[in-house]
């Protein structure tokens, strides 16, 4: 190549690099796809209505606050040097930023109540998870879905064994008894959150140990809260590890060949409507079956969606619609949901009350044990260690459905939601069973 040709080639490369840089710079100056100036206008209007007491009540006001403030906190978190690389980035800032706003009294009580009701009795969390479960399972390769089958319970058992063993070892080293390390710390963290874990577990403890359930709930809640924090942090660290060691990660695939099938069809509003309807219908069917089968409705919903996918009972239009609806919900409302999780489900008082060095080491040991056990046994049955550790390990160690969203968001692997729900729901039922068996042996 002659000198003039080399010079021309270099100039072309430089021009292309400048274009790429300019495009990235412009993207960084957008929030939720909006130019920064326009988002600032939306944020200002939201804050004015919020602090003048003129925010609409119900779904409109709550969703407005959650979307706008969630996106703002997420944008900040994704640009904070250490937080974006090691602590979950926008996901953890959206959760704990909103939790701090509640803790510090920065949100009016009416807004806190409205968001809390919208997340819980209003069903926004269920609405979100139903979309992710339906869309992600229907988008799977059905042959590989059959291959995964009961093998997924192997890393779940690995998480339980790993967490209990590490809890016992760390507890012994720092002066905790094995009884306290396992019963007070490890089992509550692995128990599937508050509603499916801590509350029924407190009933079991009360039956065997004699104190009222409220006494045990006050002990279990700090372990759950701090365990959830560590689960989110570990999720971000595992994502970074996967980037540095690609052989350990499937980039969201649980096993080689398993992935969400990327549909090439363009987005269709009518198909998205069908996907919305499918998500609502399968969620309702899960509750219907739950009236007769003693399993959590989420678990029944997962089984039902997987069954119709394996048997190929769903028209392609519904499959595409569910996949498109899932992508819209995950793209548009994840940070809003994380903001709501911080307001409604993250009690900073409980987290701060548990911040003794011994307690922190023990909780970190439990979460690390769940990660290690799930990764090792997952590898034995052909799963990628990082995906196995995230879905079967960390989603056993977080606070149920809310924790699943936070963990998968921090790990950038939202497509693992169906498996996260299996770990949270069926895994939580397993922990209750183990608690009933272990307590008489340890007391």
KEMAR-705651 format. One record per residue (C-alpha): x, y, z; residue number from 1. Coordinates in pm, 1 decimal. Example, Ala and Ser with C-alpha at 12.3 -4.5 7.8 and 13.67 -1.06 7.14 Angstrom:
REM residues 2
+----------+----------+----------+-----+
:     east :    north :       up :  nr :
+----------+----------+----------+-----+
:   1230.0 :   -450.0 :    780.0 :   1 :
:   1367.0 :   -106.0 :    714.0 :   2 :
+----------+----------+----------+-----+
//
This chain:
REM residues 443
+----------+----------+----------+-----+
:     east :    north :       up :  nr :
+----------+----------+----------+-----+
:      0.0 :      0.0 :      0.0 :   1 :
:    141.9 :    337.4 :   -102.0 :   2 :
:    188.2 :    630.8 :    131.9 :   3 :
:   -113.4 :    816.7 :     -7.9 :   4 :
:   -332.3 :    505.1 :     24.0 :   5 :
:   -215.7 :    449.9 :    383.4 :   6 :
:   -291.6 :    811.7 :    465.6 :   7 :
:   -640.0 :    782.5 :    314.5 :   8 :
:   -703.2 :    456.6 :    503.1 :   9 :
:   -592.2 :    616.1 :    831.4 :  10 :
:   -815.8 :    917.0 :    773.0 :  11 :
:  -1112.2 :    684.9 :    703.4 :  12 :
:  -1045.1 :    493.5 :   1026.6 :  13 :
:  -1019.7 :    816.3 :   1220.7 :  14 :
:  -1344.6 :    945.1 :   1071.0 :  15 :
:  -1522.4 :    617.8 :   1155.4 :  16 :
:  -1384.6 :    622.0 :   1509.5 :  17 :
:  -1503.4 :    979.4 :   1552.6 :  18 :
:  -1851.1 :    880.6 :   1431.3 :  19 :
:  -1864.5 :    590.0 :   1677.7 :  20 :
:  -1740.1 :    814.5 :   1958.8 :  21 :
:  -1990.3 :   1084.5 :   1869.6 :  22 :
:  -2274.9 :    830.2 :   1863.6 :  23 :
:  -2174.3 :    692.1 :   2204.2 :  24 :
:  -2145.7 :   1043.6 :   2346.3 :  25 :
:  -2493.7 :   1129.6 :   2224.1 :  26 :
:  -2632.7 :    805.8 :   2369.5 :  27 :
:  -2477.7 :    892.0 :   2705.6 :  28 :
:  -2664.3 :   1222.0 :   2698.5 :  29 :
:  -2997.6 :   1041.7 :   2675.5 :  30 :
:  -3211.4 :    894.6 :   2950.5 :  31 :
:  -3478.7 :    644.2 :   2853.0 :  32 :
:  -3411.4 :    734.6 :   2490.8 :  33 :
:  -3490.7 :   1101.3 :   2554.8 :  34 :
:  -3243.5 :   1387.7 :   2512.3 :  35 :
:  -3112.3 :   1493.2 :   2850.6 :  36 :
:  -3280.2 :   1833.6 :   2831.8 :  37 :
:  -3623.0 :   1686.1 :   2768.5 :  38 :
:  -3582.9 :   1428.2 :   3043.4 :  39 :
:  -3486.5 :   1712.7 :   3278.9 :  40 :
:  -3815.9 :   1882.7 :   3187.5 :  41 :
:  -4010.8 :   1562.8 :   3267.9 :  42 :
:  -3816.3 :   1522.8 :   3593.9 :  43 :
:  -3884.6 :   1883.0 :   3697.5 :  44 :
:  -4258.3 :   1851.3 :   3632.8 :  45 :
:  -4269.3 :   1524.8 :   3828.0 :  46 :
:  -4085.7 :   1675.6 :   4125.8 :  47 :
:  -4308.5 :   1984.2 :   4127.3 :  48 :
:  -4626.1 :   1775.0 :   4134.9 :  49 :
:  -4465.4 :   1546.8 :   4394.4 :  50 :
:  -4365.3 :   1814.5 :   4644.5 :  51 :
:  -4664.9 :   2043.6 :   4599.2 :  52 :
:  -4902.5 :   1759.1 :   4685.0 :  53 :
:  -5059.9 :   1758.0 :   4338.3 :  54 :
:  -4938.0 :   1417.1 :   4223.1 :  55 :
:  -5232.0 :   1210.6 :   4091.7 :  56 :
:  -5330.9 :    923.8 :   4319.6 :  57 :
:  -5338.5 :    558.7 :   4222.5 :  58 :
:  -5153.6 :    396.5 :   3936.4 :  59 :
:  -5085.1 :    714.8 :   3735.3 :  60 :
:  -4901.8 :    905.9 :   4006.4 :  61 :
:  -4714.5 :    601.0 :   4139.6 :  62 :
:  -4600.4 :    483.7 :   3798.2 :  63 :
:  -4493.1 :    835.8 :   3699.7 :  64 :
:  -4272.0 :    869.0 :   4008.4 :  65 :
:  -4132.2 :    517.1 :   3969.6 :  66 :
:  -4046.7 :    555.6 :   3600.6 :  67 :
:  -3897.7 :    906.0 :   3614.2 :  68 :
:  -3702.7 :    874.4 :   3941.5 :  69 :
:  -3608.5 :    512.5 :   3869.7 :  70 :
:  -3462.4 :    605.9 :   3531.1 :  71 :
:  -3278.7 :    904.3 :   3681.3 :  72 :
:  -3121.7 :    695.3 :   3959.9 :  73 :
:  -3040.4 :    415.0 :   3717.8 :  74 :
:  -2868.5 :    656.7 :   3478.5 :  75 :
:  -2659.0 :    794.3 :   3763.5 :  76 :
:  -2568.2 :    447.3 :   3891.0 :  77 :
:  -2454.5 :    330.4 :   3548.6 :  78 :
:  -2202.7 :    614.9 :   3541.1 :  79 :
:  -2052.5 :    596.7 :   3891.2 :  80 :
:  -1706.3 :    438.3 :   3846.5 :  81 :
:  -1688.2 :    175.9 :   4124.4 :  82 :
:  -2062.5 :    117.5 :   4155.4 :  83 :
:  -2114.0 :     51.2 :   3783.7 :  84 :
:  -1826.8 :   -200.4 :   3773.2 :  85 :
:  -1861.4 :   -390.5 :   4100.5 :  86 :
:  -2182.8 :   -306.1 :   4286.0 :  87 :
:  -2464.4 :   -347.8 :   4034.5 :  88 :
:  -2465.7 :     -4.1 :   3872.5 :  89 :
:  -2805.8 :    145.1 :   3801.9 :  90 :
:  -2993.4 :   -146.5 :   3955.9 :  91 :
:  -2848.1 :   -108.0 :   4304.2 :  92 :
:  -2866.3 :    273.4 :   4295.7 :  93 :
:  -3234.1 :    261.0 :   4192.4 :  94 :
:  -3314.1 :     25.5 :   4481.3 :  95 :
:  -3108.2 :    178.4 :   4758.4 :  96 :
:  -3144.1 :    532.7 :   4632.1 :  97 :
:  -3521.2 :    507.3 :   4668.0 :  98 :
:  -3486.5 :    319.9 :   5000.2 :  99 :
:  -3268.7 :    604.7 :   5127.3 : 100 :
:  -3527.2 :    859.3 :   5013.1 : 101 :
:  -3779.3 :    679.8 :   5234.3 : 102 :
:  -3532.9 :    642.9 :   5522.6 : 103 :
:  -3430.5 :   1011.6 :   5509.3 : 104 :
:  -3787.6 :   1137.8 :   5473.5 : 105 :
:  -3726.9 :   1278.0 :   5123.2 : 106 :
:  -4047.7 :   1128.0 :   4985.1 : 107 :
:  -4388.3 :   1246.5 :   5109.5 : 108 :
:  -4574.9 :    982.0 :   5309.7 : 109 :
:  -4861.5 :    982.8 :   5060.0 : 110 :
:  -4620.6 :    891.6 :   4779.1 : 111 :
:  -4463.1 :    611.8 :   4984.5 : 112 :
:  -4807.4 :    471.8 :   5060.4 : 113 :
:  -4915.6 :    500.6 :   4697.8 : 114 :
:  -4607.1 :    324.2 :   4561.6 : 115 :
:  -4631.1 :     56.5 :   4831.5 : 116 :
:  -4993.9 :    -15.5 :   4745.1 : 117 :
:  -4923.9 :    -12.1 :   4371.0 : 118 :
:  -4640.4 :   -263.1 :   4415.5 : 119 :
:  -4830.4 :   -494.0 :   4652.4 : 120 :
:  -5210.3 :   -481.9 :   4646.8 : 121 :
:  -5197.7 :   -313.6 :   4304.2 : 122 :
:  -5004.5 :   -611.7 :   4170.3 : 123 :
:  -4740.0 :   -429.8 :   3964.7 : 124 :
:  -4467.4 :   -673.0 :   4073.3 : 125 :
:  -4683.7 :   -971.6 :   3971.3 : 126 :
:  -4770.8 :   -797.0 :   3644.5 : 127 :
:  -4402.3 :   -749.8 :   3562.3 : 128 :
:  -4292.5 :  -1101.8 :   3657.1 : 129 :
:  -4584.0 :  -1261.1 :   3468.2 : 130 :
:  -4468.0 :  -1087.3 :   3148.6 : 131 :
:  -4108.4 :  -1202.3 :   3194.4 : 132 :
:  -4199.2 :  -1564.0 :   3276.5 : 133 :
:  -4444.6 :  -1602.6 :   2988.5 : 134 :
:  -4231.6 :  -1429.1 :   2725.8 : 135 :
:  -3900.4 :  -1588.2 :   2819.6 : 136 :
:  -4031.0 :  -1946.7 :   2843.0 : 137 :
:  -4232.4 :  -1924.5 :   2521.9 : 138 :
:  -3922.0 :  -1782.7 :   2353.8 : 139 :
:  -3704.9 :  -2077.2 :   2457.3 : 140 :
:  -3593.8 :  -2365.8 :   2242.5 : 141 :
:  -3842.7 :  -2635.4 :   2347.4 : 142 :
:  -3600.5 :  -2925.4 :   2293.3 : 143 :
:  -3344.1 :  -2770.2 :   2522.9 : 144 :
:  -3616.8 :  -2684.0 :   2772.9 : 145 :
:  -3684.3 :  -3057.9 :   2802.7 : 146 :
:  -3310.0 :  -3120.9 :   2845.9 : 147 :
:  -3291.0 :  -2884.5 :   3142.8 : 148 :
:  -3580.5 :  -3058.4 :   3320.5 : 149 :
:  -3522.8 :  -3186.8 :   3671.0 : 150 :
:  -3147.8 :  -3126.0 :   3639.0 : 151 :
:  -3210.3 :  -2771.6 :   3752.8 : 152 :
:  -3280.6 :  -2894.4 :   4104.8 : 153 :
:  -2922.0 :  -3019.3 :   4132.7 : 154 :
:  -2768.4 :  -2669.3 :   4157.3 : 155 :
:  -3054.5 :  -2565.6 :   4389.3 : 156 :
:  -2953.2 :  -2843.9 :   4628.8 : 157 :
:  -2593.7 :  -2734.8 :   4576.7 : 158 :
:  -2683.0 :  -2381.3 :   4685.8 : 159 :
:  -2851.7 :  -2507.7 :   5002.7 : 160 :
:  -2565.7 :  -2740.5 :   5094.5 : 161 :
:  -2299.1 :  -2479.9 :   5015.7 : 162 :
:  -2474.1 :  -2207.3 :   5216.0 : 163 :
:  -2521.8 :  -2426.6 :   5523.3 : 164 :
:  -2165.3 :  -2560.1 :   5517.5 : 165 :
:  -2003.7 :  -2216.5 :   5476.7 : 166 :
:  -2239.8 :  -2072.6 :   5741.5 : 167 :
:  -2129.2 :  -2342.2 :   5985.6 : 168 :
:  -1760.1 :  -2283.5 :   5912.0 : 169 :
:  -1775.6 :  -1902.8 :   5930.5 : 170 :
:  -1997.7 :  -1920.3 :   6238.8 : 171 :
:  -1747.1 :  -2147.2 :   6413.0 : 172 :
:  -1458.1 :  -1913.1 :   6326.8 : 173 :
:  -1628.2 :  -1595.5 :   6452.6 : 174 :
:  -1794.8 :  -1740.4 :   6763.0 : 175 :
:  -2147.8 :  -1821.4 :   6642.2 : 176 :
:  -2293.7 :  -2159.8 :   6728.3 : 177 :
:  -2381.4 :  -2391.5 :   6439.7 : 178 :
:  -2745.0 :  -2371.1 :   6554.1 : 179 :
:  -2756.5 :  -1991.6 :   6525.8 : 180 :
:  -2557.5 :  -1982.7 :   6202.2 : 181 :
:  -2790.5 :  -2229.3 :   6029.1 : 182 :
:  -3130.7 :  -2150.0 :   6185.2 : 183 :
:  -3107.2 :  -1772.8 :   6235.5 : 184 :
:  -2897.1 :  -1678.4 :   5931.8 : 185 :
:  -2866.7 :  -1943.6 :   5657.8 : 186 :
:  -3219.9 :  -2087.1 :   5639.1 : 187 :
:  -3402.4 :  -1749.5 :   5646.7 : 188 :
:  -3176.8 :  -1613.3 :   5370.1 : 189 :
:  -3250.6 :  -1919.1 :   5154.9 : 190 :
:  -3621.4 :  -1922.1 :   5237.8 : 191 :
:  -3771.8 :  -1729.5 :   4946.4 : 192 :
:  -3835.9 :  -1381.7 :   5087.6 : 193 :
:  -4089.7 :  -1256.8 :   5341.3 : 194 :
:  -4427.6 :  -1395.0 :   5236.2 : 195 :
:  -4308.3 :  -1735.5 :   5117.6 : 196 :
:  -4013.2 :  -1766.5 :   5357.3 : 197 :
:  -3972.9 :  -1560.5 :   5673.8 : 198 :
:  -4339.2 :  -1551.3 :   5778.8 : 199 :
:  -4411.7 :  -1927.2 :   5748.4 : 200 :
:  -4062.6 :  -2001.1 :   5885.7 : 201 :
:  -4141.3 :  -1790.5 :   6192.5 : 202 :
:  -4451.7 :  -2007.2 :   6240.2 : 203 :
:  -4236.0 :  -2321.2 :   6221.7 : 204 :
:  -3984.6 :  -2176.4 :   6469.0 : 205 :
:  -4265.8 :  -2075.9 :   6703.0 : 206 :
:  -4410.9 :  -2426.3 :   6696.3 : 207 :
:  -4078.8 :  -2590.7 :   6784.2 : 208 :
:  -3910.6 :  -2325.0 :   7000.8 : 209 :
:  -4204.1 :  -2167.9 :   7183.7 : 210 :
:  -4175.9 :  -1790.1 :   7134.6 : 211 :
:  -4443.3 :  -1600.4 :   6934.4 : 212 :
:  -4392.2 :  -1568.8 :   6555.6 : 213 :
:  -4338.2 :  -1190.4 :   6581.7 : 214 :
:  -4026.5 :  -1255.0 :   6792.2 : 215 :
:  -3868.7 :  -1467.7 :   6521.1 : 216 :
:  -3971.5 :  -1233.3 :   6240.0 : 217 :
:  -3779.3 :   -951.2 :   6411.5 : 218 :
:  -3471.6 :  -1177.3 :   6410.3 : 219 :
:  -3512.8 :  -1309.7 :   6056.6 : 220 :
:  -3580.0 :   -981.5 :   5874.3 : 221 :
:  -3227.9 :   -832.4 :   5910.7 : 222 :
:  -3076.6 :  -1155.5 :   5772.2 : 223 :
:  -3308.9 :  -1140.6 :   5471.1 : 224 :
:  -3241.1 :   -773.3 :   5406.6 : 225 :
:  -2862.6 :   -797.9 :   5431.5 : 226 :
:  -2861.3 :  -1124.6 :   5234.9 : 227 :
:  -3050.1 :   -950.3 :   4956.5 : 228 :
:  -2787.4 :   -673.4 :   4947.7 : 229 :
:  -2505.0 :   -924.9 :   4915.5 : 230 :
:  -2697.3 :  -1119.2 :   4648.9 : 231 :
:  -2719.2 :   -805.0 :   4432.0 : 232 :
:  -2350.9 :   -725.1 :   4482.8 : 233 :
:  -2246.0 :  -1083.6 :   4403.5 : 234 :
:  -2462.9 :  -1073.1 :   4089.4 : 235 :
:  -2268.5 :   -774.8 :   3959.2 : 236 :
:  -1936.7 :   -939.5 :   4048.0 : 237 :
:  -2036.4 :  -1260.0 :   3867.9 : 238 :
:  -2130.3 :  -1058.9 :   3561.1 : 239 :
:  -1783.3 :   -899.3 :   3563.8 : 240 :
:  -1623.4 :  -1241.8 :   3614.7 : 241 :
:  -1814.5 :  -1376.1 :   3315.5 : 242 :
:  -1681.0 :  -1092.1 :   3100.0 : 243 :
:  -1324.1 :  -1172.0 :   3205.5 : 244 :
:  -1357.6 :  -1553.4 :   3187.7 : 245 :
:  -1596.7 :  -1630.6 :   2898.7 : 246 :
:  -1557.6 :  -2007.5 :   2940.7 : 247 :
:  -1753.1 :  -1990.6 :   3268.8 : 248 :
:  -2043.5 :  -1792.4 :   3126.1 : 249 :
:  -2318.9 :  -1849.5 :   2873.9 : 250 :
:  -2404.3 :  -1476.4 :   2860.7 : 251 :
:  -2756.1 :  -1551.6 :   2982.3 : 252 :
:  -2775.2 :  -1907.2 :   2847.4 : 253 :
:  -2806.6 :  -2171.6 :   3117.7 : 254 :
:  -2661.6 :  -2450.9 :   2905.1 : 255 :
:  -2493.8 :  -2458.6 :   2563.2 : 256 :
:  -2763.7 :  -2426.9 :   2299.5 : 257 :
:  -3021.5 :  -2275.6 :   2535.7 : 258 :
:  -3122.8 :  -1922.2 :   2452.5 : 259 :
:  -3414.5 :  -1690.5 :   2400.5 : 260 :
:  -3496.0 :  -1723.9 :   2033.9 : 261 :
:  -3453.0 :  -1382.5 :   1875.8 : 262 :
:  -3751.5 :  -1324.9 :   1650.3 : 263 :
:  -3676.2 :  -1123.1 :   1338.8 : 264 :
:  -4034.5 :  -1002.2 :   1298.2 : 265 :
:  -4082.0 :   -629.8 :   1352.3 : 266 :
:  -4262.5 :   -508.1 :   1662.1 : 267 :
:  -4637.2 :   -523.3 :   1618.2 : 268 :
:  -4869.6 :   -345.0 :   1861.4 : 269 :
:  -5149.5 :   -597.8 :   1808.0 : 270 :
:  -4909.3 :   -885.5 :   1877.1 : 271 :
:  -4790.1 :   -712.7 :   2193.8 : 272 :
:  -5153.6 :   -692.9 :   2302.3 : 273 :
:  -5181.9 :  -1067.6 :   2250.8 : 274 :
:  -4863.6 :  -1113.9 :   2455.5 : 275 :
:  -5008.0 :   -902.5 :   2737.1 : 276 :
:  -5325.3 :  -1111.9 :   2732.4 : 277 :
:  -5121.8 :  -1436.0 :   2738.2 : 278 :
:  -4919.7 :  -1318.6 :   3040.9 : 279 :
:  -5237.2 :  -1225.5 :   3232.0 : 280 :
:  -5408.1 :  -1551.0 :   3138.3 : 281 :
:  -5120.9 :  -1776.1 :   3245.3 : 282 :
:  -5088.6 :  -1584.8 :   3573.5 : 283 :
:  -5461.4 :  -1633.0 :   3638.3 : 284 :
:  -5433.2 :  -2004.2 :   3553.2 : 285 :
:  -5147.9 :  -2035.9 :   3802.7 : 286 :
:  -5375.0 :  -1898.5 :   4074.9 : 287 :
:  -5660.1 :  -2123.1 :   3961.5 : 288 :
:  -5441.0 :  -2432.8 :   3988.1 : 289 :
:  -5307.2 :  -2304.9 :   4320.1 : 290 :
:  -5656.2 :  -2344.8 :   4466.8 : 291 :
:  -5620.6 :  -2721.4 :   4421.6 : 292 :
:  -5244.8 :  -2788.3 :   4420.1 : 293 :
:  -5034.4 :  -2691.6 :   4726.4 : 294 :
:  -4765.4 :  -2504.2 :   4531.3 : 295 :
:  -4698.2 :  -2133.1 :   4480.0 : 296 :
:  -4894.3 :  -1988.8 :   4182.2 : 297 :
:  -4567.4 :  -1872.2 :   4022.2 : 298 :
:  -4432.9 :  -2227.3 :   4027.1 : 299 :
:  -4754.8 :  -2361.0 :   3875.2 : 300 :
:  -4751.5 :  -2087.0 :   3612.5 : 301 :
:  -4394.8 :  -2176.4 :   3513.0 : 302 :
:  -4486.0 :  -2545.0 :   3480.0 : 303 :
:  -4795.0 :  -2463.9 :   3275.5 : 304 :
:  -4617.3 :  -2229.1 :   3032.6 : 305 :
:  -4331.5 :  -2478.8 :   2993.4 : 306 :
:  -4579.2 :  -2761.3 :   2926.8 : 307 :
:  -4766.7 :  -2579.4 :   2651.0 : 308 :
:  -4433.5 :  -2475.0 :   2497.3 : 309 :
:  -4296.6 :  -2831.3 :   2499.8 : 310 :
:  -4619.9 :  -2970.9 :   2354.8 : 311 :
:  -4631.3 :  -2690.4 :   2096.3 : 312 :
:  -4989.5 :  -2596.6 :   2188.0 : 313 :
:  -4948.8 :  -2220.2 :   2140.7 : 314 :
:  -4987.0 :  -2048.6 :   1799.4 : 315 :
:  -4679.0 :  -1869.6 :   1667.6 : 316 :
:  -4862.8 :  -1536.0 :   1687.5 : 317 :
:  -4900.1 :  -1578.1 :   2063.8 : 318 :
:  -4535.0 :  -1683.2 :   2100.0 : 319 :
:  -4416.7 :  -1374.0 :   1910.4 : 320 :
:  -4655.1 :  -1149.3 :   2101.0 : 321 :
:  -4541.8 :  -1283.7 :   2439.8 : 322 :
:  -4178.6 :  -1238.0 :   2337.8 : 323 :
:  -4238.3 :   -878.3 :   2223.2 : 324 :
:  -4439.0 :   -790.9 :   2533.9 : 325 :
:  -4162.5 :   -937.6 :   2753.1 : 326 :
:  -3901.5 :   -724.5 :   2575.4 : 327 :
:  -4111.7 :   -408.4 :   2611.4 : 328 :
:  -4173.7 :   -462.9 :   2982.9 : 329 :
:  -3808.4 :   -547.1 :   3057.8 : 330 :
:  -3683.2 :   -246.8 :   2860.9 : 331 :
:  -3935.3 :      8.1 :   2985.8 : 332 :
:  -4023.1 :    -78.4 :   3344.7 : 333 :
:  -3725.4 :   -253.5 :   3505.3 : 334 :
:  -3579.3 :     57.5 :   3670.7 : 335 :
:  -3928.6 :    171.9 :   3768.7 : 336 :
:  -3985.5 :   -161.9 :   3939.7 : 337 :
:  -3648.1 :   -145.0 :   4113.9 : 338 :
:  -3739.8 :    200.1 :   4248.0 : 339 :
:  -4065.4 :     51.3 :   4378.7 : 340 :
:  -3874.0 :   -235.6 :   4539.2 : 341 :
:  -3660.4 :     14.4 :   4724.5 : 342 :
:  -3965.6 :    201.7 :   4851.9 : 343 :
:  -4192.3 :    -91.2 :   4936.0 : 344 :
:  -3961.6 :   -378.7 :   5025.7 : 345 :
:  -3620.3 :   -246.0 :   5135.3 : 346 :
:  -3604.5 :   -145.2 :   5499.5 : 347 :
:  -3276.7 :     40.5 :   5557.9 : 348 :
:  -3342.8 :     40.9 :   5932.2 : 349 :
:  -3320.8 :   -340.1 :   5934.0 : 350 :
:  -3011.3 :   -340.9 :   5715.1 : 351 :
:  -2830.1 :    -80.3 :   5926.2 : 352 :
:  -2931.2 :   -253.9 :   6250.5 : 353 :
:  -2753.0 :   -568.6 :   6130.4 : 354 :
:  -2424.0 :   -400.8 :   6042.7 : 355 :
:  -2194.3 :   -567.9 :   6295.9 : 356 :
:  -1876.4 :   -721.2 :   6152.7 : 357 :
:  -1967.7 :  -1072.2 :   6268.3 : 358 :
:  -2316.2 :  -1053.2 :   6120.7 : 359 :
:  -2189.0 :   -914.6 :   5790.1 : 360 :
:  -1923.9 :  -1189.2 :   5759.8 : 361 :
:  -2176.5 :  -1460.8 :   5833.7 : 362 :
:  -2436.3 :  -1331.7 :   5586.4 : 363 :
:  -2169.1 :  -1286.5 :   5318.4 : 364 :
:  -2054.7 :  -1642.9 :   5388.1 : 365 :
:  -2407.4 :  -1778.3 :   5338.3 : 366 :
:  -2448.7 :  -1600.1 :   5004.4 : 367 :
:  -2101.6 :  -1704.0 :   4890.1 : 368 :
:  -2177.7 :  -2064.2 :   4988.5 : 369 :
:  -2496.7 :  -2057.7 :   4781.2 : 370 :
:  -2300.2 :  -1923.4 :   4482.9 : 371 :
:  -2022.7 :  -2181.4 :   4520.0 : 372 :
:  -2254.0 :  -2479.1 :   4570.3 : 373 :
:  -2481.2 :  -2386.4 :   4278.5 : 374 :
:  -2185.7 :  -2321.1 :   4046.8 : 375 :
:  -2007.3 :  -2649.5 :   4126.7 : 376 :
:  -2310.2 :  -2878.8 :   4108.0 : 377 :
:  -2446.6 :  -2684.9 :   3811.0 : 378 :
:  -2120.9 :  -2751.8 :   3626.9 : 379 :
:  -2158.8 :  -3124.4 :   3702.5 : 380 :
:  -2492.3 :  -3139.1 :   3516.7 : 381 :
:  -2374.8 :  -2933.4 :   3220.4 : 382 :
:  -2481.8 :  -2579.3 :   3318.5 : 383 :
:  -2263.5 :  -2273.9 :   3281.3 : 384 :
:  -2127.5 :  -2206.7 :   3634.8 : 385 :
:  -2202.7 :  -1833.3 :   3635.6 : 386 :
:  -2562.5 :  -1868.8 :   3512.7 : 387 :
:  -2615.2 :  -2155.6 :   3756.7 : 388 :
:  -2468.8 :  -1951.4 :   4044.1 : 389 :
:  -2686.1 :  -1650.3 :   3959.6 : 390 :
:  -3020.2 :  -1824.0 :   3901.0 : 391 :
:  -3001.4 :  -2120.0 :   4141.4 : 392 :
:  -2764.1 :  -1967.7 :   4397.3 : 393 :
:  -2829.5 :  -1596.1 :   4430.5 : 394 :
:  -3201.1 :  -1629.9 :   4357.8 : 395 :
:  -3221.5 :  -1868.7 :   4653.0 : 396 :
:  -3039.2 :  -1614.0 :   4869.2 : 397 :
:  -3240.1 :  -1302.4 :   4782.5 : 398 :
:  -3585.9 :  -1178.7 :   4887.7 : 399 :
:  -3807.2 :  -1372.7 :   4648.4 : 400 :
:  -3963.6 :  -1205.9 :   4344.7 : 401 :
:  -3833.2 :   -857.7 :   4424.2 : 402 :
:  -3484.7 :   -993.6 :   4481.7 : 403 :
:  -3497.1 :  -1193.5 :   4158.1 : 404 :
:  -3559.6 :   -877.0 :   3956.7 : 405 :
:  -3279.7 :   -690.9 :   4135.9 : 406 :
:  -3028.0 :   -975.7 :   4106.3 : 407 :
:  -3095.9 :  -1050.7 :   3739.8 : 408 :
:  -3089.5 :   -681.9 :   3655.6 : 409 :
:  -2751.6 :   -637.7 :   3828.0 : 410 :
:  -2623.6 :   -949.9 :   3650.3 : 411 :
:  -2769.6 :   -829.6 :   3316.2 : 412 :
:  -2944.6 :  -1163.9 :   3269.5 : 413 :
:  -3318.1 :  -1095.1 :   3290.5 : 414 :
:  -3388.6 :  -1388.6 :   3056.2 : 415 :
:  -3314.2 :  -1624.5 :   3346.2 : 416 :
:  -3631.5 :  -1511.1 :   3526.6 : 417 :
:  -3821.1 :  -1845.1 :   3494.2 : 418 :
:  -3533.3 :  -2032.2 :   3657.0 : 419 :
:  -3492.8 :  -1761.2 :   3919.8 : 420 :
:  -3858.5 :  -1807.5 :   4010.6 : 421 :
:  -3814.6 :  -2184.3 :   4038.0 : 422 :
:  -3526.3 :  -2126.9 :   4280.1 : 423 :
:  -3723.6 :  -1868.4 :   4479.6 : 424 :
:  -4056.9 :  -2051.2 :   4495.5 : 425 :
:  -3988.3 :  -2423.0 :   4486.6 : 426 :
:  -3652.6 :  -2368.8 :   4657.3 : 427 :
:  -3828.7 :  -2170.7 :   4929.4 : 428 :
:  -4071.9 :  -2458.8 :   4985.7 : 429 :
:  -3771.1 :  -2692.0 :   5014.1 : 430 :
:  -3621.2 :  -2469.1 :   5286.5 : 431 :
:  -3943.2 :  -2476.4 :   5488.9 : 432 :
:  -3936.5 :  -2854.8 :   5470.3 : 433 :
:  -3571.1 :  -2863.7 :   5575.9 : 434 :
:  -3639.8 :  -2621.6 :   5862.4 : 435 :
:  -3903.4 :  -2858.5 :   5999.7 : 436 :
:  -3657.3 :  -3148.7 :   5979.0 : 437 :
:  -3344.7 :  -2970.8 :   6105.9 : 438 :
:  -3484.0 :  -2772.9 :   6400.4 : 439 :
:  -3557.0 :  -3082.3 :   6616.2 : 440 :
:  -3199.1 :  -3202.5 :   6551.3 : 441 :
:  -3031.2 :  -2874.6 :   6650.0 : 442 :
:  -3236.1 :  -2777.0 :   6957.4 : 443 :
+----------+----------+----------+-----+
//
